[in-house]
Amino acid sequence: MVLDLDACLARATFENTVACGVEPVLDGLLRFEAQLPVAQRSLFRLDSLELWVKLRPGVHQLLQTLHGRFQTWACTSATL
């Protein structure tokens, strides 16, 4: 099974495209999620790429269900 990352499993945006005033909210959510186990987190900040990544609802459950049933590949056509 091939899964497309772009807008299907996750949504990503560069830090410089985040609306004014939204980044502090994202930072707060990131601090909150840092207290959760990694498998329950959905918001990530890739500092080296200056990128925010948000997993779609249900992604963890989907991947858990597929694990062991299918050979799974993730792809992207995104460029950095």
MDAnalysis code that builds the backbone (N, CA, C; Angstrom):
import MDAnalysis as mda
import numpy as np

u = mda.Universe.empty(240, n_residues=80, atom_resindex=np.repeat(np.arange(80), 3), trajectory=True)
u.add_TopologyAttr("name", ["N", "CA", "C"] * 80)
u.add_TopologyAttr("resid", np.arange(1, 81))
u.add_TopologyAttr("resname", ["MET", "VAL", "LEU", "ASP", "LEU", "ASP", "ALA", "CYS", "LEU", "ALA", "ARG", "ALA", "THR", "PHE", "GLU", "ASN", "THR", "VAL", "ALA", "CYS", "GLY", "VAL", "GLU", "PRO", "VAL", "LEU", "ASP", "GLY", "LEU", "LEU", "ARG", "PHE", "GLU", "ALA", "GLN", "LEU", "PRO", "VAL", "ALA", "GLN", "ARG", "SER", "LEU", "PHE", "ARG", "LEU", "ASP", "SER", "LEU", "GLU", "LEU", "TRP", "VAL", "LYS", "LEU", "ARG", "PRO", "GLY", "VAL", "HIS", "GLN", "LEU", "LEU", "GLN", "THR", "LEU", "HIS", "GLY", "ARG", "PHE", "GLN", "THR", "TRP", "ALA", "CYS", "THR", "SER", "ALA", "THR", "LEU"])
u.atoms.positions = np.array([
    [0.851, -1.158, 0.000],
    [0.000, 0.000, 0.000],
    [0.909, 1.236, 0.000],
    [0.608, 2.154, -0.870],
    [1.358, 3.401, -0.957],
    [0.478, 4.523, -0.408],
    [1.012, 5.262, 0.531],
    [0.287, 6.373, 1.146],
    [0.964, 7.688, 0.788],
    [0.177, 8.648, 0.403],
    [0.682, 9.969, 0.035],
    [0.687, 10.863, 1.270],
    [1.842, 11.392, 1.602],
    [1.947, 12.262, 2.774],
    [1.247, 13.600, 2.581],
    [1.342, 14.154, 1.385],
    [0.882, 15.513, 1.105],
    [-0.621, 15.659, 1.295],
    [-0.993, 16.348, 2.346],
    [-2.381, 16.700, 2.636],
    [-3.280, 15.504, 2.913],
    [-2.749, 14.291, 2.830],
    [-3.552, 13.100, 3.155],
    [-3.240, 12.616, 4.568],
    [-1.962, 12.373, 4.833],
    [-1.554, 11.930, 6.167],
    [-1.097, 13.092, 7.035],
    [-0.606, 14.121, 6.394],
    [-0.084, 15.266, 7.143],
    [-0.218, 16.532, 6.315],
    [-0.146, 17.631, 7.004],
    [-0.156, 18.944, 6.351],
    [1.050, 19.696, 6.878],
    [1.788, 20.318, 5.997],
    [2.987, 21.048, 6.399],
    [2.948, 22.463, 5.838],
    [3.566, 23.373, 6.580],
    [3.677, 24.751, 6.128],
    [4.971, 25.344, 6.665],
    [5.586, 26.189, 5.874],
    [6.801, 26.850, 6.311],
    [6.464, 27.915, 7.348],
    [7.383, 28.105, 8.288],
    [7.173, 29.083, 9.356],
    [6.849, 30.471, 8.815],
    [7.482, 30.869, 7.718],
    [7.265, 32.223, 7.192],
    [5.904, 32.396, 6.525],
    [5.121, 31.327, 6.407],
    [3.778, 31.443, 5.827],
    [2.681, 31.381, 6.883],
    [3.060, 31.214, 8.140],
    [2.084, 31.163, 9.228],
    [1.573, 32.571, 9.486],
    [0.275, 32.712, 9.600],
    [-0.348, 34.021, 9.809],
    [0.163, 34.681, 11.083],
    [0.209, 35.974, 11.044],
    [0.665, 36.779, 12.176],
    [-0.167, 36.431, 13.414],
    [0.501, 36.165, 14.520],
    [-0.187, 35.862, 15.765],
    [-0.490, 34.396, 15.978],
    [-0.323, 33.573, 14.962],
    [-0.653, 32.151, 15.078],
    [0.513, 31.357, 15.673],
    [1.736, 31.775, 15.401],
    [2.894, 31.011, 15.862],
    [2.928, 30.844, 17.383],
    [2.592, 31.863, 18.192],
    [2.562, 31.630, 19.647],
    [1.543, 30.553, 20.051],
    [0.438, 30.490, 19.345],
    [-0.568, 29.452, 19.620],
    [0.014, 28.080, 19.292],
    [0.679, 27.981, 18.145],
    [1.303, 26.712, 17.760],
    [2.376, 26.306, 18.763],
    [3.166, 27.271, 19.213],
    [4.194, 26.987, 20.221],
    [3.564, 26.436, 21.505],
    [2.444, 27.007, 21.913],
    [1.734, 26.523, 23.107],
    [1.230, 25.105, 22.920],
    [0.660, 24.824, 21.766],
    [0.198, 23.461, 21.479],
    [1.357, 22.478, 21.456],
    [2.469, 22.908, 20.902],
    [3.658, 22.061, 20.838],
    [4.158, 21.731, 22.251],
    [4.178, 22.725, 23.130],
    [4.594, 22.478, 24.518],
    [3.630, 21.518, 25.214],
    [2.333, 21.681, 24.966],
    [1.343, 20.775, 25.554],
    [1.559, 19.353, 25.064],
    [1.722, 19.190, 23.735],
    [1.889, 17.850, 23.168],
    [3.208, 17.207, 23.570],
    [4.199, 18.003, 23.941],
    [5.485, 17.453, 24.369],
    [5.328, 16.582, 25.620],
    [4.245, 16.775, 26.363],
    [3.975, 15.977, 27.553],
    [3.348, 14.631, 27.207],
    [2.881, 14.474, 25.980],
    [2.227, 13.243, 25.545],
    [3.244, 12.248, 24.995],
    [2.908, 10.954, 25.018],
    [3.765, 9.989, 24.334],
    [3.844, 10.339, 22.842],
    [4.956, 10.041, 22.225],
    [5.163, 10.401, 20.812],
    [4.024, 9.877, 19.942],
    [3.533, 8.697, 20.227],
    [2.480, 8.087, 19.406],
    [1.156, 8.843, 19.492],
    [1.040, 9.772, 20.423],
    [-0.199, 10.548, 20.556],
    [-0.043, 11.981, 20.059],
    [1.149, 12.360, 19.675],
    [1.384, 13.731, 19.212],
    [0.955, 13.895, 17.760],
    [0.515, 15.100, 17.430],
    [0.108, 15.357, 16.049],
    [0.739, 16.615, 15.465],
    [1.416, 17.396, 16.301],
    [2.031, 18.635, 15.837],
    [3.539, 18.555, 16.036],
    [4.270, 18.881, 14.982],
    [5.728, 18.811, 15.033],
    [6.306, 20.063, 14.384],
    [7.437, 20.501, 14.923],
    [8.153, 21.632, 14.343],
    [9.532, 21.133, 13.944],
    [9.830, 21.217, 12.664],
    [11.127, 20.799, 12.149],
    [11.984, 22.048, 12.015],
    [12.698, 22.359, 13.083],
    [13.465, 23.606, 13.145],
    [14.473, 23.728, 12.011],
    [15.148, 22.631, 11.678],
    [16.186, 22.700, 10.640],
    [15.609, 23.055, 9.271],
    [14.329, 22.779, 9.078],
    [13.664, 23.094, 7.800],
    [12.733, 24.292, 7.927],
    [12.614, 24.836, 9.148],
    [11.672, 25.928, 9.422],
    [10.267, 25.559, 8.954],
    [9.819, 24.385, 9.397],
    [8.579, 23.788, 8.912],
    [7.722, 23.309, 10.074],
    [6.424, 23.585, 9.997],
    [5.433, 23.025, 10.910],
    [4.755, 21.861, 10.204],
    [4.545, 20.752, 10.924],
    [3.869, 19.582, 10.352],
    [2.759, 19.174, 11.305],
    [1.563, 18.990, 10.770],
    [0.401, 18.574, 11.556],
    [-0.142, 17.297, 10.941],
    [-0.177, 16.230, 11.733],
    [-0.750, 14.978, 11.257],
    [-2.270, 15.085, 11.217],
    [-2.857, 14.458, 10.237],
    [-4.314, 14.454, 10.122],
    [-4.922, 13.610, 11.234],
    [-6.147, 13.925, 11.646],
    [-6.817, 13.097, 12.660],
    [-6.921, 11.651, 12.173],
    [-6.621, 10.728, 13.058],
    [-6.753, 9.308, 12.734],
    [-5.527, 8.672, 12.101],
    [-4.473, 9.451, 11.851],
    [-3.287, 8.897, 11.187],
    [-2.649, 7.810, 12.038],
    [-2.513, 8.047, 13.335],
    [-1.894, 7.042, 14.199],
    [-2.684, 5.725, 14.146],
    [-3.997, 5.828, 14.228],
    [-4.838, 4.635, 14.208],
    [-4.755, 3.928, 12.854],
    [-4.748, 4.709, 11.769],
    [-4.639, 4.126, 10.432],
    [-3.346, 3.340, 10.284],
    [-2.232, 3.942, 10.659],
    [-0.942, 3.268, 10.515],
    [-0.852, 2.039, 11.416],
    [-1.435, 2.126, 12.598],
    [-1.465, 0.973, 13.503],
    [-2.261, -0.172, 12.874],
    [-3.381, 0.140, 12.250],
    [-4.207, -0.873, 11.612],
    [-3.492, -1.507, 10.418],
    [-2.808, -0.688, 9.639],
    [-2.120, -1.195, 8.452],
    [-0.877, -2.004, 8.786],
    [-0.245, -1.670, 9.908],
    [0.987, -2.340, 10.304],
    [0.769, -3.848, 10.433],
    [1.579, -4.592, 9.788],
    [1.472, -6.045, 9.855],
    [0.512, -6.642, 8.850],
    [-0.329, -5.833, 8.251],
    [-1.279, -6.337, 7.254],
    [-0.812, -6.053, 5.834],
    [-0.080, -4.955, 5.681],
    [0.365, -4.532, 4.362],
    [1.815, -4.094, 4.430],
    [2.510, -4.236, 3.328],
    [3.793, -3.568, 3.180],
    [3.429, -2.127, 2.821],
    [3.848, -1.197, 3.641],
    [3.386, 0.179, 3.509],
    [4.533, 1.103, 3.134],
    [4.275, 1.969, 2.177],
    [5.238, 2.967, 1.717],
    [4.588, 4.332, 1.820],
    [5.366, 5.319, 2.204],
    [4.876, 6.691, 2.216],
    [5.685, 7.463, 1.179],
    [4.995, 8.323, 0.439],
    [5.678, 9.113, -0.591],
    [5.244, 10.568, -0.495],
    [6.019, 11.412, -1.126],
    [5.680, 12.828, -1.195],
    [6.225, 13.406, -2.481],
    [5.550, 14.396, -2.985],
    [6.055, 15.112, -4.151],
    [6.492, 16.511, -3.741],
    [6.513, 16.755, -2.450],
    [6.889, 18.067, -1.927],
    [8.359, 18.373, -2.194],
    [8.640, 19.641, -2.330],
    [10.015, 20.095, -2.465],
    [10.313, 21.056, -1.336],
    [11.559, 21.110, -0.949],
    [11.947, 22.021, 0.133],
    [12.796, 23.132, -0.395],
])
